[in-house]
Amino acid sequence: MPFFSSWIKVIFIIALAFPLYSETALAPPPPKRKPARRPPDCNVFKERLHACTNEMDPICGTNGHNYYNSCVFCSVMIDTGGSFKFKHYGKC
């Protein structure tokens, strides 16, 4: 009988401790944050204006227009004499 009573004690202690840890153990992990991206460096594209790929990485300019990628954004910005600037990555 002493063996049976010791098992009851162990189960009782586990039952008391489980609610303390179950809430955090079963919770989903926090969402991963994306690293901050820097504005595109338009000096890279000065030599090859409008020779851009069709890669889709949208950029929103301060003029409210969407651009397919950094190359297209920089090409148009250089052509217009810098009349607008980088606002954020993604669609406007």
N, CA, C and O atoms as a CHARMM CRD file, in Angstrom:
* protein
*
  368
    1    1 MET  N      0.80100  -1.20300   0.00000 PROA 1      0.00000
    2    1 MET  CA     0.00000   0.00000   0.00000 PROA 1      0.00000
    3    1 MET  C      0.84600   1.26900   0.00000 PROA 1      0.00000
    4    1 MET  O      0.40800   2.27000  -0.56800 PROA 1      0.00000
    5    2 PRO  N      2.04700   1.28300   0.61300 PROA 2      0.00000
    6    2 PRO  CA     2.84300   2.50200   0.58700 PROA 2      0.00000
    7    2 PRO  C      3.24500   2.89500  -0.84200 PROA 2      0.00000
    8    2 PRO  O      3.35100   4.07800  -1.16300 PROA 2      0.00000
    9    3 PHE  N      3.46700   1.88200  -1.69400 PROA 3      0.00000
   10    3 PHE  CA     3.82600   2.17800  -3.07300 PROA 3      0.00000
   11    3 PHE  C      2.68200   2.90300  -3.78000 PROA 3      0.00000
   12    3 PHE  O      2.91300   3.86100  -4.51900 PROA 3      0.00000
   13    4 PHE  N      1.46400   2.45100  -3.55600 PROA 4      0.00000
   14    4 PHE  CA     0.28700   3.05200  -4.17600 PROA 4      0.00000
   15    4 PHE  C      0.08300   4.49000  -3.69100 PROA 4      0.00000
   16    4 PHE  O     -0.26800   5.35700  -4.49100 PROA 4      0.00000
   17    5 SER  N      0.29300   4.75800  -2.41100 PROA 5      0.00000
   18    5 SER  CA     0.09500   6.10600  -1.89100 PROA 5      0.00000
   19    5 SER  C      1.17100   7.07200  -2.40100 PROA 5      0.00000
   20    5 SER  O      0.89500   8.25700  -2.58400 PROA 5      0.00000
   21    6 SER  N      2.38700   6.58000  -2.63000 PROA 6      0.00000
   22    6 SER  CA     3.42200   7.45900  -3.17200 PROA 6      0.00000
   23    6 SER  C      3.09500   7.84800  -4.61600 PROA 6      0.00000
   24    6 SER  O      3.37200   8.97700  -5.02300 PROA 6      0.00000
   25    7 TRP  N      2.51400   6.93900  -5.39000 PROA 7      0.00000
   26    7 TRP  CA     2.10600   7.26400  -6.76100 PROA 7      0.00000
   27    7 TRP  C      0.96400   8.28200  -6.77000 PROA 7      0.00000
   28    7 TRP  O      0.90500   9.14500  -7.64600 PROA 7      0.00000
   29    8 ILE  N      0.08500   8.18200  -5.82100 PROA 8      0.00000
   30    8 ILE  CA    -1.00300   9.15500  -5.72600 PROA 8      0.00000
   31    8 ILE  C     -0.43800  10.53500  -5.42800 PROA 8      0.00000
   32    8 ILE  O     -0.91200  11.52900  -5.97800 PROA 8      0.00000
   33    9 LYS  N      0.55900  10.61000  -4.57200 PROA 9      0.00000
   34    9 LYS  CA     1.19300  11.88400  -4.25600 PROA 9      0.00000
   35    9 LYS  C      1.86500  12.47700  -5.50100 PROA 9      0.00000
   36    9 LYS  O      1.74500  13.67600  -5.75300 PROA 9      0.00000
   37   10 VAL  N      2.56500  11.65300  -6.27400 PROA 10     0.00000
   38   10 VAL  CA     3.24300  12.12000  -7.47800 PROA 10     0.00000
   39   10 VAL  C      2.22300  12.65000  -8.48700 PROA 10     0.00000
   40   10 VAL  O      2.42000  13.71800  -9.06500 PROA 10     0.00000
   41   11 ILE  N      1.16500  11.92700  -8.69300 PROA 11     0.00000
   42   11 ILE  CA     0.12200  12.36300  -9.63000 PROA 11     0.00000
   43   11 ILE  C     -0.51900  13.65900  -9.15200 PROA 11     0.00000
   44   11 ILE  O     -0.81800  14.54000  -9.95800 PROA 11     0.00000
   45   12 PHE  N     -0.72800  13.77700  -7.86100 PROA 12     0.00000
   46   12 PHE  CA    -1.32300  14.98800  -7.30700 PROA 12     0.00000
   47   12 PHE  C     -0.40300  16.19900  -7.53200 PROA 12     0.00000
   48   12 PHE  O     -0.88100  17.27400  -7.89300 PROA 12     0.00000
   49   13 ILE  N      0.89500  16.03600  -7.32500 PROA 13     0.00000
   50   13 ILE  CA     1.85000  17.12800  -7.51800 PROA 13     0.00000
   51   13 ILE  C      1.91200  17.52800  -8.98800 PROA 13     0.00000
   52   13 ILE  O      1.95400  18.71700  -9.30400 PROA 13     0.00000
   53   14 ILE  N      1.91800  16.54800  -9.88700 PROA 14     0.00000
   54   14 ILE  CA     1.92400  16.84300 -11.32000 PROA 14     0.00000
   55   14 ILE  C      0.64500  17.56900 -11.71800 PROA 14     0.00000
   56   14 ILE  O      0.68300  18.50900 -12.51100 PROA 14     0.00000
   57   15 ALA  N     -0.46700  17.14300 -11.17700 PROA 15     0.00000
   58   15 ALA  CA    -1.74200  17.78800 -11.49300 PROA 15     0.00000
   59   15 ALA  C     -1.76000  19.24100 -11.01600 PROA 15     0.00000
   60   15 ALA  O     -2.38100  20.09100 -11.65400 PROA 15     0.00000
   61   16 LEU  N     -1.09000  19.53300  -9.90800 PROA 16     0.00000
   62   16 LEU  CA    -1.02100  20.91300  -9.43000 PROA 16     0.00000
   63   16 LEU  C     -0.06200  21.76200 -10.27000 PROA 16     0.00000
   64   16 LEU  O     -0.30800  22.94900 -10.48700 PROA 16     0.00000
   65   17 ALA  N      1.01900  21.15800 -10.73700 PROA 17     0.00000
   66   17 ALA  CA     2.01900  21.91100 -11.47100 PROA 17     0.00000
   67   17 ALA  C      1.64900  22.10100 -12.94100 PROA 17     0.00000
   68   17 ALA  O      2.09400  23.07500 -13.54900 PROA 17     0.00000
   69   18 PHE  N      0.86300  21.22200 -13.52900 PROA 18     0.00000
   70   18 PHE  CA     0.55300  21.29700 -14.96000 PROA 18     0.00000
   71   18 PHE  C     -0.11400  22.60400 -15.37000 PROA 18     0.00000
   72   18 PHE  O      0.29400  23.16700 -16.38500 PROA 18     0.00000
   73   19 PRO  N     -1.10300  23.12300 -14.66400 PROA 19     0.00000
   74   19 PRO  CA    -1.72100  24.38300 -15.11100 PROA 19     0.00000
   75   19 PRO  C     -0.75800  25.57300 -15.10600 PROA 19     0.00000
   76   19 PRO  O     -0.96300  26.53000 -15.85300 PROA 19     0.00000
   77   20 LEU  N      0.27600  25.52800 -14.28400 PROA 20     0.00000
   78   20 LEU  CA     1.22500  26.63200 -14.23800 PROA 20     0.00000
   79   20 LEU  C      2.03700  26.72500 -15.52700 PROA 20     0.00000
   80   20 LEU  O      2.37700  27.82300 -15.96700 PROA 20     0.00000
   81   21 TYR  N      2.34600  25.59100 -16.12700 PROA 21     0.00000
   82   21 TYR  CA     3.21300  25.57200 -17.30300 PROA 21     0.00000
   83   21 TYR  C      2.47200  25.31100 -18.60400 PROA 21     0.00000
   84   21 TYR  O      3.01500  25.56400 -19.67900 PROA 21     0.00000
   85   22 SER  N      1.26000  24.81700 -18.53200 PROA 22     0.00000
   86   22 SER  CA     0.55400  24.43400 -19.75300 PROA 22     0.00000
   87   22 SER  C      0.19100  25.63800 -20.60900 PROA 22     0.00000
   88   22 SER  O      0.16700  25.52500 -21.83500 PROA 22     0.00000
   89   23 GLU  N     -0.08900  26.77200 -20.01000 PROA 23     0.00000
   90   23 GLU  CA    -0.50600  27.94700 -20.77400 PROA 23     0.00000
   91   23 GLU  C      0.61000  28.45100 -21.68000 PROA 23     0.00000
   92   23 GLU  O      0.35600  28.82400 -22.82500 PROA 23     0.00000
   93   24 THR  N      1.82800  28.46500 -21.18600 PROA 24     0.00000
   94   24 THR  CA     2.94400  28.94300 -21.99600 PROA 24     0.00000
   95   24 THR  C      3.49700  27.84400 -22.89200 PROA 24     0.00000
   96   24 THR  O      4.01100  28.13700 -23.97100 PROA 24     0.00000
   97   25 ALA  N      3.40500  26.60600 -22.47800 PROA 25     0.00000
   98   25 ALA  CA     3.95200  25.51300 -23.27500 PROA 25     0.00000
   99   25 ALA  C      3.11600  25.25400 -24.51800 PROA 25     0.00000
  100   25 ALA  O      3.66300  24.85600 -25.54700 PROA 25     0.00000
  101   26 LEU  N      1.82800  25.46600 -24.45500 PROA 26     0.00000
  102   26 LEU  CA     0.95500  25.19200 -25.58300 PROA 26     0.00000
  103   26 LEU  C      0.66400  26.42500 -26.42700 PROA 26     0.00000
  104   26 LEU  O     -0.00900  26.32300 -27.45200 PROA 26     0.00000
  105   27 ALA  N      1.14900  27.56700 -26.02000 PROA 27     0.00000
  106   27 ALA  CA     0.90200  28.80400 -26.76900 PROA 27     0.00000
  107   27 ALA  C      1.74800  28.81700 -28.04100 PROA 27     0.00000
  108   27 ALA  O      2.86300  28.29500 -28.04700 PROA 27     0.00000
  109   28 PRO  N      1.22700  29.40700 -29.11400 PROA 28     0.00000
  110   28 PRO  CA     2.02800  29.48200 -30.34000 PROA 28     0.00000
  111   28 PRO  C      3.20200  30.43500 -30.14800 PROA 28     0.00000
  112   28 PRO  O      3.12200  31.36500 -29.34500 PROA 28     0.00000
  113   29 PRO  N      4.28700  30.20900 -30.87500 PROA 29     0.00000
  114   29 PRO  CA     5.44800  31.10400 -30.73500 PROA 29     0.00000
  115   29 PRO  C      5.11500  32.49900 -31.24600 PROA 29     0.00000
  116   29 PRO  O      4.25100  32.64500 -32.11100 PROA 29     0.00000
  117   30 PRO  N      5.77700  33.52000 -30.73200 PROA 30     0.00000
  118   30 PRO  CA     5.50000  34.88400 -31.20500 PROA 30     0.00000
  119   30 PRO  C      5.88000  35.01300 -32.67600 PROA 30     0.00000
  120   30 PRO  O      6.79000  34.32300 -33.13600 PROA 30     0.00000
  121   31 PRO  N      5.20400  35.87800 -33.41800 PROA 31     0.00000
  122   31 PRO  CA     5.51800  36.02300 -34.84200 PROA 31     0.00000
  123   31 PRO  C      6.91500  36.60000 -35.04200 PROA 31     0.00000
  124   31 PRO  O      7.38600  37.42400 -34.25900 PROA 31     0.00000
  125   32 LYS  N      7.56400  36.14500 -36.11200 PROA 32     0.00000
  126   32 LYS  CA     8.91200  36.63300 -36.41200 PROA 32     0.00000
  127   32 LYS  C      8.80300  37.99400 -37.08500 PROA 32     0.00000
  128   32 LYS  O      7.95300  38.20800 -37.94900 PROA 32     0.00000
  129   33 ARG  N      9.66400  38.89700 -36.68200 PROA 33     0.00000
  130   33 ARG  CA     9.68300  40.22700 -37.27900 PROA 33     0.00000
  131   33 ARG  C     10.63900  40.22900 -38.45000 PROA 33     0.00000
  132   33 ARG  O     11.73300  39.66700 -38.38000 PROA 33     0.00000
  133   34 LYS  N     10.22100  40.86000 -39.51600 PROA 34     0.00000
  134   34 LYS  CA    11.08600  40.99000 -40.67800 PROA 34     0.00000
  135   34 LYS  C     12.12700  42.06900 -40.40000 PROA 34     0.00000
  136   34 LYS  O     11.82000  43.09600 -39.79600 PROA 34     0.00000
  137   35 PRO  N     13.34800  41.83300 -40.84000 PROA 35     0.00000
  138   35 PRO  CA    14.35600  42.87700 -40.64200 PROA 35     0.00000
  139   35 PRO  C     14.00200  44.11000 -41.46900 PROA 35     0.00000
  140   35 PRO  O     13.45400  44.00200 -42.56600 PROA 35     0.00000
  141   36 ALA  N     14.32000  45.26000 -40.93600 PROA 36     0.00000
  142   36 ALA  CA    14.01700  46.51200 -41.62800 PROA 36     0.00000
  143   36 ALA  C     14.85000  46.60100 -42.90700 PROA 36     0.00000
  144   36 ALA  O     16.04300  46.29500 -42.91600 PROA 36     0.00000
  145   37 ARG  N     14.19800  47.02200 -43.97300 PROA 37     0.00000
  146   37 ARG  CA    14.88600  47.17100 -45.25700 PROA 37     0.00000
  147   37 ARG  C     15.22800  48.63200 -45.47700 PROA 37     0.00000
  148   37 ARG  O     14.46100  49.52800 -45.12400 PROA 37     0.00000
  149   38 ARG  N     16.36000  48.85100 -46.05000 PROA 38     0.00000
  150   38 ARG  CA    16.80400  50.21300 -46.34400 PROA 38     0.00000
  151   38 ARG  C     16.23200  50.65700 -47.67900 PROA 38     0.00000
  152   38 ARG  O     15.91900  49.82300 -48.52800 PROA 38     0.00000
  153   39 PRO  N     16.09400  51.94900 -47.87000 PROA 39     0.00000
  154   39 PRO  CA    15.65200  52.45200 -49.17800 PROA 39     0.00000
  155   39 PRO  C     16.63900  52.02800 -50.26600 PROA 39     0.00000
  156   39 PRO  O     17.82400  51.83400 -49.99100 PROA 39     0.00000
  157   40 PRO  N     16.15300  51.88400 -51.49900 PROA 40     0.00000
  158   40 PRO  CA    17.05500  51.44200 -52.57500 PROA 40     0.00000
  159   40 PRO  C     18.16300  52.45500 -52.85600 PROA 40     0.00000
  160   40 PRO  O     17.95800  53.66500 -52.75800 PROA 40     0.00000
  161   41 ASP  N     19.32400  51.94300 -53.20300 PROA 41     0.00000
  162   41 ASP  CA    20.46700  52.78600 -53.55800 PROA 41     0.00000
  163   41 ASP  C     20.41500  53.02400 -55.06500 PROA 41     0.00000
  164   41 ASP  O     20.77300  52.14200 -55.84600 PROA 41     0.00000
  165   42 CYS  N     19.97700  54.19400 -55.46800 PROA 42     0.00000
  166   42 CYS  CA    19.78800  54.49400 -56.89300 PROA 42     0.00000
  167   42 CYS  C     21.09500  54.71900 -57.63300 PROA 42     0.00000
  168   42 CYS  O     21.09400  54.74100 -58.86400 PROA 42     0.00000
  169   43 ASN  N     22.20200  54.88600 -56.93700 PROA 43     0.00000
  170   43 ASN  CA    23.49500  55.04300 -57.60700 PROA 43     0.00000
  171   43 ASN  C     23.87300  53.77800 -58.37800 PROA 43     0.00000
  172   43 ASN  O     24.61000  53.84400 -59.36100 PROA 43     0.00000
  173   44 VAL  N     23.37500  52.64100 -57.93600 PROA 44     0.00000
  174   44 VAL  CA    23.66200  51.37200 -58.59900 PROA 44     0.00000
  175   44 VAL  C     23.05300  51.34900 -60.00200 PROA 44     0.00000
  176   44 VAL  O     23.61500  50.73800 -60.91100 PROA 44     0.00000
  177   45 PHE  N     21.91700  52.00500 -60.18000 PROA 45     0.00000
  178   45 PHE  CA    21.16900  51.91900 -61.43700 PROA 45     0.00000
  179   45 PHE  C     21.46100  53.06600 -62.41200 PROA 45     0.00000
  180   45 PHE  O     20.88700  53.09200 -63.50000 PROA 45     0.00000
  181   46 LYS  N     22.32600  54.00000 -62.06000 PROA 46     0.00000
  182   46 LYS  CA    22.61400  55.14200 -62.94000 PROA 46     0.00000
  183   46 LYS  C     23.21800  54.70700 -64.26600 PROA 46     0.00000
  184   46 LYS  O     22.94700  55.32400 -65.29600 PROA 46     0.00000
  185   47 GLU  N     24.02200  53.67000 -64.25900 PROA 47     0.00000
  186   47 GLU  CA    24.69300  53.19800 -65.46800 PROA 47     0.00000
  187   47 GLU  C     23.75100  52.45200 -66.40400 PROA 47     0.00000
  188   47 GLU  O     24.01400  52.37400 -67.60400 PROA 47     0.00000
  189   48 ARG  N     22.67300  51.91100 -65.88600 PROA 48     0.00000
  190   48 ARG  CA    21.79300  51.08200 -66.71400 PROA 48     0.00000
  191   48 ARG  C     20.32500  51.45700 -66.51300 PROA 48     0.00000
  192   48 ARG  O     19.51600  50.62500 -66.10200 PROA 48     0.00000
  193   49 LEU  N     19.99400  52.68700 -66.79800 PROA 49     0.00000
  194   49 LEU  CA    18.60900  53.14200 -66.66000 PROA 49     0.00000
  195   49 LEU  C     17.69600  52.35800 -67.59800 PROA 49     0.00000
  196   49 LEU  O     18.03300  52.12300 -68.75800 PROA 49     0.00000
  197   50 HSD  N     16.56300  51.96800 -67.09100 PROA 50     0.00000
  198   50 HSD  CA    15.50700  51.25900 -67.81100 PROA 50     0.00000
  199   50 HSD  C     15.92800  49.88800 -68.33500 PROA 50     0.00000
  200   50 HSD  O     15.22300  49.31800 -69.16700 PROA 50     0.00000
  201   51 ALA  N     17.02400  49.35700 -67.88900 PROA 51     0.00000
  202   51 ALA  CA    17.41600  47.98400 -68.22200 PROA 51     0.00000
  203   51 ALA  C     17.08500  47.11700 -67.01100 PROA 51     0.00000
  204   51 ALA  O     17.97300  46.56100 -66.36400 PROA 51     0.00000
  205   52 CYS  N     15.79500  47.01300 -66.72000 PROA 52     0.00000
  206   52 CYS  CA    15.33600  46.36100 -65.49200 PROA 52     0.00000
  207   52 CYS  C     14.72900  44.99700 -65.77000 PROA 52     0.00000
  208   52 CYS  O     14.24700  44.73300 -66.87200 PROA 52     0.00000
  209   53 THR  N     14.75600  44.15100 -64.78400 PROA 53     0.00000
  210   53 THR  CA    14.10500  42.84200 -64.86700 PROA 53     0.00000
  211   53 THR  C     12.63700  42.98300 -64.49500 PROA 53     0.00000
  212   53 THR  O     12.19300  44.05200 -64.07400 PROA 53     0.00000
  213   54 ASN  N     11.89300  41.90600 -64.65100 PROA 54     0.00000
  214   54 ASN  CA    10.46900  41.90400 -64.29800 PROA 54     0.00000
  215   54 ASN  C     10.23200  41.38100 -62.88500 PROA 54     0.00000
  216   54 ASN  O      9.11500  40.99200 -62.54400 PROA 54     0.00000
  217   55 GLU  N     11.25800  41.37100 -62.08200 PROA 55     0.00000
  218   55 GLU  CA    11.13300  40.90900 -60.69400 PROA 55     0.00000
  219   55 GLU  C     10.11800  41.77700 -59.96300 PROA 55     0.00000
  220   55 GLU  O     10.17500  43.00400 -60.02900 PROA 55     0.00000
  221   56 MET  N      9.18000  41.12500 -59.26000 PROA 56     0.00000
  222   56 MET  CA     8.13000  41.85700 -58.55500 PROA 56     0.00000
  223   56 MET  C      8.53400  42.06000 -57.10100 PROA 56     0.00000
  224   56 MET  O      8.48600  41.12500 -56.30100 PROA 56     0.00000
  225   57 ASP  N      8.92600  43.26500 -56.76500 PROA 57     0.00000
  226   57 ASP  CA     9.25200  43.67300 -55.40100 PROA 57     0.00000
  227   57 ASP  C      8.75800  45.11200 -55.27500 PROA 57     0.00000
  228   57 ASP  O      9.55600  46.04700 -55.34500 PROA 57     0.00000
  229   58 PRO  N      7.43400  45.29900 -55.08800 PROA 58     0.00000
  230   58 PRO  CA     6.83200  46.63100 -55.20700 PROA 58     0.00000
  231   58 PRO  C      7.41200  47.66900 -54.25600 PROA 58     0.00000
  232   58 PRO  O      7.78900  47.38100 -53.12000 PROA 58     0.00000
  233   59 ILE  N      7.46300  48.89200 -54.77800 PROA 59     0.00000
  234   59 ILE  CA     7.92800  50.05400 -54.02100 PROA 59     0.00000
  235   59 ILE  C      6.90700  51.16700 -54.21800 PROA 59     0.00000
  236   59 ILE  O      6.41200  51.38700 -55.32300 PROA 59     0.00000
  237   60 CYS  N      6.60600  51.85700 -53.13700 PROA 60     0.00000
  238   60 CYS  CA     5.68900  52.99700 -53.18700 PROA 60     0.00000
  239   60 CYS  C      6.51400  54.27800 -53.11400 PROA 60     0.00000
  240   60 CYS  O      7.35000  54.44100 -52.22500 PROA 60     0.00000
  241   61 GLY  N      6.27100  55.17800 -54.05400 PROA 61     0.00000
  242   61 GLY  CA     6.94400  56.47200 -54.05100 PROA 61     0.00000
  243   61 GLY  C      6.09100  57.52200 -53.37200 PROA 61     0.00000
  244   61 GLY  O      4.89400  57.31600 -53.17200 PROA 61     0.00000
  245   62 THR  N      6.69400  58.64800 -53.01500 PROA 62     0.00000
  246   62 THR  CA     5.94800  59.72100 -52.35700 PROA 62     0.00000
  247   62 THR  C      4.95500  60.37900 -53.30500 PROA 62     0.00000
  248   62 THR  O      4.10200  61.15400 -52.87200 PROA 62     0.00000
  249   63 ASN  N      5.06200  60.07300 -54.60700 PROA 63     0.00000
  250   63 ASN  CA     4.09800  60.59100 -55.57600 PROA 63     0.00000
  251   63 ASN  C      2.84300  59.73000 -55.65800 PROA 63     0.00000
  252   63 ASN  O      1.93200  60.04300 -56.42500 PROA 63     0.00000
  253   64 GLY  N      2.78000  58.64800 -54.88000 PROA 64     0.00000
  254   64 GLY  CA     1.60300  57.78600 -54.84100 PROA 64     0.00000
  255   64 GLY  C      1.58100  56.70100 -55.89800 PROA 64     0.00000
  256   64 GLY  O      0.58100  55.99300 -56.01700 PROA 64     0.00000
  257   65 HSD  N      2.64900  56.54300 -56.67100 PROA 65     0.00000
  258   65 HSD  CA     2.71100  55.51700 -57.70500 PROA 65     0.00000
  259   65 HSD  C      3.42800  54.27800 -57.19000 PROA 65     0.00000
  260   65 HSD  O      4.32800  54.36000 -56.35400 PROA 65     0.00000
  261   66 ASN  N      3.00300  53.11400 -57.71500 PROA 66     0.00000
  262   66 ASN  CA     3.66000  51.84700 -57.42100 PROA 66     0.00000
  263   66 ASN  C      4.68700  51.56300 -58.50500 PROA 66     0.00000
  264   66 ASN  O      4.45300  51.85000 -59.67900 PROA 66     0.00000
  265   67 TYR  N      5.82000  51.00100 -58.11400 PROA 67     0.00000
  266   67 TYR  CA     6.86800  50.61500 -59.05500 PROA 67     0.00000
  267   67 TYR  C      7.18200  49.14400 -58.82100 PROA 67     0.00000
  268   67 TYR  O      7.16700  48.66900 -57.68500 PROA 67     0.00000
  269   68 TYR  N      7.47200  48.41400 -59.92400 PROA 68     0.00000
  270   68 TYR  CA     7.67900  46.97200 -59.82900 PROA 68     0.00000
  271   68 TYR  C      8.84100  46.58600 -58.92700 PROA 68     0.00000
  272   68 TYR  O      8.73700  45.63100 -58.15700 PROA 68     0.00000
  273   69 ASN  N      9.93200  47.30900 -59.01400 PROA 69     0.00000
  274   69 ASN  CA    11.10700  46.96600 -58.21700 PROA 69     0.00000
  275   69 ASN  C     12.01600  48.19400 -58.08800 PROA 69     0.00000
  276   69 ASN  O     11.68000  49.27600 -58.56900 PROA 69     0.00000
  277   70 SER  N     13.14500  48.02000 -57.44700 PROA 70     0.00000
  278   70 SER  CA    14.07100  49.12900 -57.18500 PROA 70     0.00000
  279   70 SER  C     14.60000  49.74800 -58.46800 PROA 70     0.00000
  280   70 SER  O     14.75900  50.96600 -58.54700 PROA 70     0.00000
  281   71 CYS  N     14.87200  48.93200 -59.46800 PROA 71     0.00000
  282   71 CYS  CA    15.42100  49.42500 -60.71700 PROA 71     0.00000
  283   71 CYS  C     14.43700  50.36100 -61.42100 PROA 71     0.00000
  284   71 CYS  O     14.81700  51.44100 -61.87400 PROA 71     0.00000
  285   72 VAL  N     13.18600  49.95000 -61.50900 PROA 72     0.00000
  286   72 VAL  CA    12.17200  50.77700 -62.16500 PROA 72     0.00000
  287   72 VAL  C     11.96300  52.06400 -61.37000 PROA 72     0.00000
  288   72 VAL  O     11.86800  53.14900 -61.94400 PROA 72     0.00000
  289   73 PHE  N     11.89400  51.93700 -60.05700 PROA 73     0.00000
  290   73 PHE  CA    11.72400  53.10300 -59.19100 PROA 73     0.00000
  291   73 PHE  C     12.85800  54.11200 -59.42000 PROA 73     0.00000
  292   73 PHE  O     12.60800  55.29800 -59.63600 PROA 73     0.00000
  293   74 CYS  N     14.09700  53.63100 -59.37100 PROA 74     0.00000
  294   74 CYS  CA    15.25100  54.52000 -59.51300 PROA 74     0.00000
  295   74 CYS  C     15.34000  55.10800 -60.91700 PROA 74     0.00000
  296   74 CYS  O     15.70600  56.27200 -61.07700 PROA 74     0.00000
  297   75 SER  N     15.01000  54.31800 -61.93300 PROA 75     0.00000
  298   75 SER  CA    15.06100  54.82200 -63.30800 PROA 75     0.00000
  299   75 SER  C     14.10200  55.98900 -63.49800 PROA 75     0.00000
  300   75 SER  O     14.46400  57.01200 -64.07900 PROA 75     0.00000
  301   76 VAL  N     12.87500  55.83000 -63.00500 PROA 76     0.00000
  302   76 VAL  CA    11.88700  56.90000 -63.15100 PROA 76     0.00000
  303   76 VAL  C     12.27400  58.09900 -62.28700 PROA 76     0.00000
  304   76 VAL  O     12.11900  59.24400 -62.71400 PROA 76     0.00000
  305   77 MET  N     12.77000  57.85100 -61.09400 PROA 77     0.00000
  306   77 MET  CA    13.15000  58.94600 -60.20500 PROA 77     0.00000
  307   77 MET  C     14.31000  59.76100 -60.81500 PROA 77     0.00000
  308   77 MET  O     14.29800  60.99100 -60.75400 PROA 77     0.00000
  309   78 ILE  N     15.29400  59.08700 -61.39300 PROA 78     0.00000
  310   78 ILE  CA    16.42800  59.79000 -62.00000 PROA 78     0.00000
  311   78 ILE  C     15.97000  60.55900 -63.23700 PROA 78     0.00000
  312   78 ILE  O     16.41700  61.68200 -63.47400 PROA 78     0.00000
  313   79 ASP  N     15.07700  59.95300 -64.02800 PROA 79     0.00000
  314   79 ASP  CA    14.56400  60.63300 -65.23200 PROA 79     0.00000
  315   79 ASP  C     13.80100  61.91200 -64.89500 PROA 79     0.00000
  316   79 ASP  O     13.86700  62.88900 -65.64000 PROA 79     0.00000
  317   80 THR  N     13.08300  61.90900 -63.78200 PROA 80     0.00000
  318   80 THR  CA    12.28000  63.08000 -63.40900 PROA 80     0.00000
  319   80 THR  C     13.06600  64.06700 -62.55700 PROA 80     0.00000
  320   80 THR  O     12.50800  65.05600 -62.08200 PROA 80     0.00000
  321   81 GLY  N     14.33000  63.81300 -62.36300 PROA 81     0.00000
  322   81 GLY  CA    15.16100  64.74500 -61.59600 PROA 81     0.00000
  323   81 GLY  C     14.92600  64.67800 -60.10100 PROA 81     0.00000
  324   81 GLY  O     15.17100  65.65900 -59.39800 PROA 81     0.00000
  325   82 GLY  N     14.46400  63.56400 -59.60600 PROA 82     0.00000
  326   82 GLY  CA    14.25700  63.40400 -58.16000 PROA 82     0.00000
  327   82 GLY  C     13.03900  64.14700 -57.64800 PROA 82     0.00000
  328   82 GLY  O     13.04900  64.65900 -56.52900 PROA 82     0.00000
  329   83 SER  N     11.97900  64.21200 -58.46200 PROA 83     0.00000
  330   83 SER  CA    10.77800  64.95300 -58.05700 PROA 83     0.00000
  331   83 SER  C      9.96100  64.20900 -56.99300 PROA 83     0.00000
  332   83 SER  O      9.03600  64.77800 -56.41400 PROA 83     0.00000
  333   84 PHE  N     10.29700  62.95300 -56.73800 PROA 84     0.00000
  334   84 PHE  CA     9.64900  62.19000 -55.66800 PROA 84     0.00000
  335   84 PHE  C     10.70500  61.34100 -54.98300 PROA 84     0.00000
  336   84 PHE  O     11.82900  61.21800 -55.46900 PROA 84     0.00000
  337   85 LYS  N     10.34300  60.76700 -53.87000 PROA 85     0.00000
  338   85 LYS  CA    11.29500  59.98400 -53.08100 PROA 85     0.00000
  339   85 LYS  C     10.67700  58.64400 -52.71100 PROA 85     0.00000
  340   85 LYS  O      9.51700  58.37000 -53.01900 PROA 85     0.00000
  341   86 PHE  N     11.47000  57.82000 -52.04900 PROA 86     0.00000
  342   86 PHE  CA    11.04500  56.51600 -51.55800 PROA 86     0.00000
  343   86 PHE  C     10.11300  56.70600 -50.36600 PROA 86     0.00000
  344   86 PHE  O     10.41500  57.48100 -49.45900 PROA 86     0.00000
  345   87 LYS  N      8.96900  55.99600 -50.36400 PROA 87     0.00000
  346   87 LYS  CA     8.05300  56.05800 -49.23000 PROA 87     0.00000
  347   87 LYS  C      8.14600  54.77600 -48.40300 PROA 87     0.00000
  348   87 LYS  O      8.45900  54.82300 -47.21400 PROA 87     0.00000
  349   88 HSD  N      7.87100  53.62700 -49.03600 PROA 88     0.00000
  350   88 HSD  CA     7.99400  52.33900 -48.34600 PROA 88     0.00000
  351   88 HSD  C      7.95500  51.21400 -49.35500 PROA 88     0.00000
  352   88 HSD  O      7.56500  51.40200 -50.50700 PROA 88     0.00000
  353   89 TYR  N      8.37000  50.02700 -48.89800 PROA 89     0.00000
  354   89 TYR  CA     8.26100  48.83000 -49.73200 PROA 89     0.00000
  355   89 TYR  C      6.82700  48.33800 -49.67000 PROA 89     0.00000
  356   89 TYR  O      6.16700  48.46100 -48.63900 PROA 89     0.00000
  357   90 GLY  N      6.35000  47.78700 -50.75900 PROA 90     0.00000
  358   90 GLY  CA     4.97800  47.31300 -50.84200 PROA 90     0.00000
  359   90 GLY  C      4.15400  48.27200 -51.66400 PROA 90     0.00000
  360   90 GLY  O      4.62300  49.33500 -52.07100 PROA 90     0.00000
  361   91 LYS  N      2.91200  47.87800 -51.90100 PROA 91     0.00000
  362   91 LYS  CA     2.02900  48.72000 -52.70900 PROA 91     0.00000
  363   91 LYS  C      1.53300  49.91200 -51.90500 PROA 91     0.00000
  364   91 LYS  O      1.43300  49.85500 -50.67900 PROA 91     0.00000
  365   92 CYS  N      1.22500  50.98600 -52.61100 PROA 92     0.00000
  366   92 CYS  CA     0.73600  52.21700 -51.97300 PROA 92     0.00000
  367   92 CYS  C     -0.69100  52.03000 -51.47500 PROA 92     0.00000
  368   92 CYS  O     -1.27400  52.95600 -50.91000 PROA 92     0.00000
